[in-house]
């Protein structure tokens, strides 16, 4: 389900010159990696917040969504 949320968000993020990927899940923490233009975007926090809300709505679970470090 989390992959589906990320896949649904990807086209909009790519239109802005960035990309998004699931970096991992440990317990209640979902790590998301933003790349490209999203790396230094001032709106990256809002993007992660929107992804978090959609993941929680889809799964029904109280999960934390945090940025993963860039490779």
Secondary structure, DSSP 8 states (H G I E B T S, - for coil): -HHHHHHHHHHHHHHTTEEEEEEEEETTEEEEEEEEGGGG-TTHHHHHHHHHHHHHHHH-S--EEEE----
